[in-house]
């Protein structure tokens, strides 16, 4: 069985003959594993010099094409380091996959794309789960932790235009043109920038959204995360990349997170080989910022982060739903400066025991300190108003 996927930020396409090493399985009714590969038998226990004795590793995934693509990508990264272990992909549908006629922000439930996967993890039906990090709440279920974050793909938002419009910028569209996006964050920022355009909800996987754009003639353009478009080899459809001045991206956007149990030290050690230091530090800061603001998909919060010259810069934004109110601030921290800190099990839900605790702690503190600055400037009132306006959703528990 051949899988084709994007090799991270390099955007190279690689074909891998997964054959006997990576097996796709389907999760049924939350408690059964159905074999979809004829002739499969459990792999024998494998001993690896770095991880001790391990059996085959089951990896949980959503069923969408993009999710399976991402999970196969992670499985192959692991295979490069631990070729003797057999990797089995267990796919399942989540609540967010099943409810397609309501905007995500109005469903009123956390963990829309993660709950079913985490149940399988808790039952030890899988050893790890691959997520788009932006789908993971800042507070994970008890006993769960993010064991690794892979090198980030392009985190920015992009514009894909309908074939009926020969445009390279949203500003070129006629007044009243309809833009499809399910993100309050994007709508809040772009309403202020482009008040003459209309923004309407669009749900479904990427292929479904592209079909609606090309065939239904309703939308003039879609706003999407660059990472998903690139990973599905649809980069040629991108006509505009939105800068951080135009649209701050979602917390964790473009990064893949692998969740596991916090006491599964063999799996955590296994995952340390595919963890990217810069991405991990940026995402710790971003998640700490959002957690301190009690943010989620029901409120418009955006970020942009960068690690350069041993300094971590975090830019954040909080917006009212109509875009009329906003707070945008940034802060920089020299996170590699040696400090005496008390080690924690995780930072913003992320564990990275292979990295020095003082830099992990500094990244988390950067997010917290920036959030304090926002709250002093009235971000709490803007977010409270946004939650109330968005069908009276309560603030998420953090």
C-alpha positions as CSV (number, residue, x, y, z in Angstrom):
1,X,0.0,0.0,0.0
2,X,1.6,3.3,-1.0
3,X,0.9,6.5,0.9
4,X,1.9,9.9,-0.5
5,X,2.4,12.8,1.8
6,X,4.2,16.1,2.3
7,X,7.6,16.0,4.0
8,X,7.0,18.9,6.4
9,X,7.9,22.5,5.6
10,X,10.2,21.5,2.7
11,X,6.9,20.6,0.8
12,X,8.6,17.7,-1.0
13,X,6.3,14.9,-1.9
14,X,7.5,11.4,-1.0
15,X,6.2,8.0,-1.8
16,X,6.6,5.3,0.7
17,X,5.9,1.7,0.4
18,X,4.4,1.1,3.9
19,X,3.4,-2.5,3.1
20,X,4.1,-4.6,6.0
21,X,5.0,-1.8,8.4
22,X,2.1,0.6,8.5
23,X,-1.4,-0.9,8.6
24,X,-4.6,1.0,8.4
25,X,-7.4,-0.2,10.7
26,X,-10.9,1.2,11.4
27,X,-12.3,1.8,14.8
28,X,-15.9,0.8,15.1
29,X,-18.4,1.9,17.9
30,X,-15.5,3.1,20.1
31,X,-14.5,-0.4,21.3
32,X,-13.7,-2.8,18.5
33,X,-10.8,-2.9,16.0
34,X,-11.7,-4.2,12.6
35,X,-8.9,-5.5,10.5
36,X,-8.9,-4.0,6.9
37,X,-5.6,-5.6,5.8
38,X,-6.1,-9.2,4.7
39,X,-3.8,-11.7,6.3
40,X,-2.7,-9.4,9.2
41,X,-1.3,-11.0,12.3
42,X,0.0,-9.3,15.5
43,X,3.6,-8.4,15.1
44,X,6.0,-10.1,17.5
45,X,7.4,-8.1,20.4
46,X,10.3,-6.0,19.2
47,X,13.3,-4.9,21.2
48,X,14.9,-1.6,20.3
49,X,18.1,-0.3,21.9
50,X,16.5,3.1,22.7
51,X,13.0,2.2,23.8
52,X,13.4,-1.2,25.4
53,X,10.8,-3.9,24.6
54,X,7.9,-2.6,22.5
55,X,5.1,-4.4,20.7
56,X,3.5,-2.9,17.6
57,X,2.3,0.6,18.1
58,X,-1.3,1.6,17.4
59,X,-1.8,5.2,16.3
60,X,-5.3,6.8,16.5
61,X,-6.5,9.1,13.7
62,X,-9.6,10.8,12.4
63,X,-11.0,9.3,9.2
64,X,-10.6,12.3,6.9
65,X,-8.1,12.2,4.0
66,X,-6.1,14.9,5.6
67,X,-6.0,13.3,9.0
68,X,-4.9,9.9,7.6
69,X,-2.3,11.7,5.5
70,X,-0.9,13.4,8.6
71,X,-1.0,10.2,10.7
72,X,0.8,8.3,8.0
73,X,3.4,11.1,7.9
74,X,4.0,10.7,11.7
75,X,4.1,6.9,11.4
76,X,6.8,7.2,8.7
77,X,8.8,9.6,10.8
78,X,8.8,7.1,13.6
79,X,9.7,4.3,11.2
80,X,12.8,6.2,10.2
81,X,14.0,6.0,13.8
82,X,12.5,2.7,14.9
83,X,12.3,0.5,11.8
84,X,11.8,-2.7,13.7
85,X,8.4,-1.6,15.2
86,X,5.2,-2.2,13.4
87,X,2.8,0.8,13.1
88,X,-0.9,0.2,12.9
89,X,-3.3,3.1,12.1
90,X,-6.7,3.0,13.8
91,X,-9.2,5.5,12.3
92,X,-12.5,6.8,13.7
93,X,-15.0,9.6,13.3
94,X,-15.3,12.3,15.8
95,X,-18.2,14.6,16.9
96,X,-16.8,17.4,14.7
97,X,-16.8,15.1,11.7
98,X,-20.4,14.1,12.1
99,X,-22.0,17.6,12.7
100,X,-21.5,19.4,9.4
101,X,-24.5,21.8,9.3
102,X,-23.5,24.0,12.2
103,X,-20.6,26.3,12.7
104,X,-18.0,24.8,15.1
105,X,-18.2,27.8,17.4
106,X,-22.0,27.3,17.9
107,X,-22.0,23.6,18.7
108,X,-21.1,24.4,22.3
109,X,-18.9,21.5,23.1
110,X,-15.1,21.2,23.5
111,X,-12.9,18.5,22.1
112,X,-15.0,18.3,18.9
113,X,-12.3,16.6,16.9
114,X,-10.5,14.8,19.8
115,X,-12.9,13.2,22.3
116,X,-13.4,9.8,20.6
117,X,-9.7,9.5,20.0
118,X,-8.9,10.2,23.6
119,X,-11.5,7.6,24.8
120,X,-9.6,5.0,22.7
121,X,-6.3,6.2,24.2
122,X,-7.7,5.9,27.7
123,X,-8.9,2.4,27.0
124,X,-5.4,1.6,25.7
125,X,-6.8,0.6,22.3
126,X,-4.2,2.9,20.8
127,X,-0.8,4.1,22.3
128,X,-0.9,7.5,20.7
129,X,-3.1,9.8,18.7
130,X,-2.2,12.3,16.0
131,X,-4.0,15.6,16.0
132,X,-3.8,19.0,14.3
133,X,-2.6,20.9,17.3
134,X,-5.1,23.7,16.8
135,X,-7.9,21.2,17.4
136,X,-6.6,20.3,20.9
137,X,-8.0,22.3,23.9
138,X,-5.5,23.9,26.1
139,X,-6.6,21.6,29.0
140,X,-6.3,17.9,28.2
141,X,-8.2,15.1,29.9
142,X,-6.6,13.9,33.1
143,X,-3.8,11.5,32.4
144,X,-3.2,12.8,28.9
145,X,-0.3,14.8,27.5
146,X,1.1,16.0,24.2
147,X,4.2,13.8,23.8
148,X,5.6,15.5,20.7
149,X,5.0,18.3,18.2
150,X,6.5,17.8,14.8
151,X,8.2,20.5,12.7
152,X,5.6,23.0,11.8
153,X,4.2,23.5,8.2
154,X,3.4,27.0,7.0
155,X,1.1,28.3,9.8
156,X,-0.6,31.1,7.9
157,X,-4.0,31.4,6.4
158,X,-4.4,31.4,2.6
159,X,-7.0,32.3,0.0
160,X,-8.3,30.0,-2.7
161,X,-10.5,31.8,-5.3
162,X,-13.3,30.3,-7.3
163,X,-12.4,29.6,-11.0
164,X,-14.9,32.3,-11.9
165,X,-12.7,35.0,-10.4
166,X,-9.3,35.8,-11.8
167,X,-8.0,37.4,-8.6
168,X,-4.8,37.3,-6.6
169,X,-6.1,39.3,-3.6
170,X,-9.3,39.6,-1.7
171,X,-9.3,43.3,-2.3
172,X,-10.0,42.7,-6.0
173,X,-13.3,41.0,-5.4
174,X,-16.6,42.8,-6.1
175,X,-18.5,44.3,-3.1
176,X,-20.8,41.7,-1.5
177,X,-18.8,38.7,-2.6
178,X,-19.2,35.7,-0.3
179,X,-16.1,34.3,1.4
180,X,-16.4,30.8,3.0
181,X,-14.8,30.1,6.4
182,X,-15.9,28.5,9.6
183,X,-13.5,30.5,11.7
184,X,-14.6,33.3,14.0
185,X,-11.0,34.4,14.2
186,X,-10.7,34.9,10.5
187,X,-14.0,36.6,10.2
188,X,-13.4,39.1,13.0
189,X,-10.0,40.2,11.5
190,X,-11.1,40.3,7.9
191,X,-14.4,42.1,8.5
192,X,-12.4,45.1,9.7
193,X,-9.9,44.8,6.8
194,X,-12.5,44.1,4.1
195,X,-15.9,45.4,5.3
196,X,-17.6,45.2,1.9
197,X,-17.2,41.4,1.7
198,X,-19.6,38.8,3.2
199,X,-18.4,35.9,5.3
200,X,-20.4,32.7,5.6
201,X,-19.9,29.4,7.3
202,X,-18.6,26.4,5.3
203,X,-18.0,23.0,6.8
204,X,-16.7,19.7,5.5
205,X,-13.3,18.2,4.8
206,X,-11.0,20.1,2.4
207,X,-12.1,18.1,-0.7
208,X,-15.7,18.9,0.1
209,X,-14.9,22.6,0.5
210,X,-13.1,22.7,-2.8
211,X,-16.0,21.0,-4.5
212,X,-18.4,23.6,-3.1
213,X,-16.2,26.4,-4.2
214,X,-15.7,25.1,-7.7
215,X,-19.2,23.7,-8.4
216,X,-21.8,25.4,-6.2
217,X,-21.0,29.0,-7.4
218,X,-21.9,30.4,-4.0
219,X,-18.5,31.3,-2.8
220,X,-16.1,33.7,-4.4
221,X,-13.2,32.4,-2.3
222,X,-12.3,30.3,0.7
223,X,-10.0,31.1,3.6
224,X,-8.1,28.0,4.7
225,X,-5.0,27.0,6.7
226,X,-2.0,26.8,4.4
227,X,-0.8,23.6,6.0
228,X,-3.8,21.4,5.1
229,X,-3.8,22.7,1.5
230,X,-0.1,21.9,1.1
231,X,-0.3,18.5,2.7
232,X,-3.0,17.4,0.3
233,X,-0.8,18.6,-2.6
234,X,-3.3,21.4,-3.5
235,X,-0.7,24.2,-3.1
236,X,-1.2,25.2,-6.8
237,X,-4.7,26.5,-5.8
238,X,-3.3,29.1,-3.3
239,X,-3.5,32.6,-4.8
240,X,-2.9,34.7,-1.6
241,X,-1.1,34.1,1.7
242,X,-2.5,36.3,4.5
243,X,0.3,38.0,6.4
244,X,0.3,38.4,10.2
245,X,-0.7,42.1,9.6
246,X,-3.8,40.9,7.8
247,X,-4.8,37.8,9.8
248,X,-3.1,36.3,12.8
249,X,-3.3,32.5,12.7
250,X,-4.8,30.1,15.2
251,X,-2.9,28.8,18.2
252,X,-1.0,25.7,17.1
253,X,-2.0,26.1,13.4
254,X,0.2,24.1,11.0
255,X,1.6,21.9,13.7
256,X,0.9,18.1,14.3
257,X,0.6,17.0,17.9
258,X,0.9,13.4,19.1
259,X,-1.1,12.8,22.3
260,X,-0.4,9.9,24.7
261,X,-0.8,8.9,28.3
262,X,1.3,10.9,30.7
263,X,2.6,7.7,32.4
264,X,3.5,5.9,29.2
265,X,7.2,6.7,29.4
266,X,8.2,4.3,26.6
267,X,5.9,6.1,24.2
268,X,7.0,9.5,25.3
269,X,10.7,8.5,24.8
270,X,9.7,7.1,21.4
271,X,8.1,10.4,20.4
272,X,11.0,12.5,21.5
273,X,12.9,11.5,18.4
274,X,10.3,13.3,16.1
275,X,9.8,16.4,18.3
276,X,10.9,19.7,16.9
277,X,12.4,22.1,19.4
278,X,11.5,25.5,17.8
279,X,7.9,24.4,17.0
280,X,7.5,23.0,20.6
281,X,8.6,26.3,22.2
282,X,6.4,28.4,19.9
283,X,3.4,26.3,20.6
284,X,3.9,26.2,24.4
285,X,3.9,30.0,24.4
286,X,0.8,30.2,22.1
287,X,-1.2,27.6,24.2
288,X,-0.2,29.3,27.5
289,X,-1.4,32.6,26.0
290,X,-4.8,31.2,25.0
291,X,-5.2,29.2,28.2
292,X,-4.6,32.3,30.4
293,X,-7.3,34.2,28.3
294,X,-9.7,31.2,28.6
295,X,-9.9,31.1,24.8
296,X,-11.3,28.5,22.4
297,X,-13.1,28.2,19.1
298,X,-15.9,30.3,20.4
299,X,-13.8,33.5,20.6
300,X,-11.5,35.2,18.1
301,X,-7.9,34.9,19.3
302,X,-5.0,34.9,16.9
303,X,-1.2,34.6,17.3
304,X,2.1,34.7,15.5
305,X,5.3,33.3,17.0
306,X,8.9,33.0,16.0
307,X,12.1,31.7,17.6
308,X,15.2,33.5,16.3
309,X,18.6,34.2,17.7
310,X,17.6,32.3,21.0
311,X,14.8,34.8,21.5
312,X,11.1,33.8,21.3
313,X,8.7,36.4,20.0
314,X,5.0,36.1,20.5
315,X,2.4,38.3,18.9
316,X,-1.2,38.0,20.0
317,X,-4.6,39.4,19.0
318,X,-8.1,39.5,20.6
319,X,-11.0,40.7,18.5
320,X,-14.7,41.4,18.8
321,X,-16.9,39.3,16.5
322,X,-17.6,42.3,14.2
323,X,-14.0,43.3,14.1
324,X,-14.7,46.8,15.6
325,X,-12.7,46.2,18.7
326,X,-9.2,44.6,18.9
327,X,-6.1,44.4,21.0
328,X,-2.8,43.4,19.4
329,X,0.4,43.2,21.3
330,X,3.7,41.4,21.2
331,X,6.4,40.4,23.6
332,X,9.9,38.9,23.3
333,X,11.8,36.7,25.8
334,X,15.4,35.5,25.8
335,X,14.2,32.0,26.8
336,X,17.6,30.3,26.7
337,X,19.0,32.4,29.5
338,X,19.8,30.0,32.3
339,X,17.4,30.1,35.2
340,X,16.7,27.9,38.2
341,X,13.2,26.5,37.8
342,X,11.2,23.7,39.3
343,X,10.6,21.1,36.6
344,X,7.0,20.4,35.6
345,X,5.5,17.3,34.0
346,X,4.2,19.4,31.2
347,X,4.0,22.9,29.9
348,X,0.6,24.0,28.4
349,X,-0.2,20.3,28.1
350,X,3.1,19.6,26.2
351,X,5.9,17.3,27.6
352,X,9.4,17.4,26.3
353,X,11.7,15.7,28.8
354,X,14.5,15.8,26.2
355,X,14.6,19.6,26.4
356,X,15.9,21.7,29.3
357,X,13.1,22.6,31.6
358,X,14.2,26.2,32.0
359,X,13.5,27.0,28.3
360,X,10.2,25.2,28.4
361,X,9.2,27.2,31.5
362,X,10.3,30.4,29.9
363,X,8.2,29.7,26.8
364,X,5.2,29.1,28.9
365,X,5.8,32.2,31.0
366,X,6.0,34.3,27.8
367,X,2.5,33.3,26.9
368,X,1.2,33.9,30.4
369,X,2.8,37.4,30.7
370,X,1.5,38.5,27.3
371,X,-2.0,37.4,28.4
372,X,-1.7,39.5,31.5
373,X,-0.9,42.5,29.4
374,X,-4.0,41.8,27.3
375,X,-6.2,41.5,30.4
376,X,-5.0,44.8,31.7
377,X,-6.0,46.4,28.4
378,X,-9.6,45.0,28.5
379,X,-9.3,41.8,26.6
380,X,-11.5,40.1,29.1
381,X,-14.4,42.3,28.3
382,X,-14.0,41.8,24.5
383,X,-13.9,38.0,25.0
384,X,-16.9,38.0,27.3
385,X,-18.9,40.0,24.8
386,X,-17.8,37.6,22.0
387,X,-18.9,34.5,24.0
388,X,-22.3,36.2,24.9
389,X,-22.9,37.2,21.2
390,X,-22.0,33.7,20.0
391,X,-25.2,32.0,21.1
392,X,-24.4,32.6,24.8
393,X,-21.7,30.0,25.0
394,X,-20.1,29.7,28.4
395,X,-16.3,30.2,28.7
396,X,-14.4,26.9,28.3
397,X,-13.0,25.3,31.5
398,X,-9.3,25.6,31.8
